[in-house]
Amino acid sequence: MRTSSHPPYLDVLLTFARNNLVREMTFRMNFIAHGVAVTFWMGLQLFFYNLIYQHRDEIGPGSGWTRERYFVFLATVMMVNSLMQTFFVPNMKLFSELIRKGNLDFALLKPIDTQFLITFARMDWSALGNFFFGIGVLIYALIKMDYVPSVLQCVLYAIYILLGVAIFYSVVLAMATSSIWMGRNQSLDQFWFYITTFARYPLEIYTGSLGTPIRYVFTFIIPVLVVVNVPARIMAMGLREDHWPLACYTVCISLISLFLSRKLFNFALRQYRSASS
């Protein structure tokens, strides 16, 4: 019977997860300090937005983003960013170093999909604390709203968080892929921060002569605005008919983003010149 030359990917993923956790537990105080620092930073953001809502009832007239609903939005930001920082951003930051030092050659020789290896080899488990902090903020906001979401809302919320992570992953993979031509991409962190900054606020604030162009660019060209807005609306405002067009668009654009980033990655690998060549 013919067997696959590739290892079982789930086993490899679990091995990566275990090895990275063991590595981080070797330096427990650093692990704890990083987790506390990340959580403290998000706590400061909550405090900041609490101050803003002391002076107004909602962000954007008629937007519906009251204080509690916006805390649902912030909780979604925390969870999406935590998943990115745990599983994907550390690997994309290391990608240019693999190229610069010639270690990408060894990755290409392994009997496993190169994108899978590059994507999951490193995991920052200390960043996952922010995910659970976000769940706590979400529960707090829903209690303050005296609102119990339906099972369908919860399921769709989880699905759209994963779709949002897929979009973010596609964007950061495309940015990291440029390292193959640049040789080194030390500005990846800055690009990532600048682009994701726009996704931290509701769509309704992007209006007027300045806001409208930003809204269209980061919805249809670099589609980061849908990453948080869609799941946060589903959880905070319910399943409204006027939300479905954007929700359907998010499904389509997440699949397209994954497909295009995969194509770009493979194209870049074909352009790569080995360090030994």
Helices and strands as residue ranges (DSSP letters): H 9-25, H 28-52, H 67-87, H 89-101, H 104-109, H 114-120, G 125-128, H 129-145, H 151-177, H 179-182, H 188-197, G 198-200, G 203-205, H 208-216, I 217-221, H 225-237, G 241-243, H 244-271
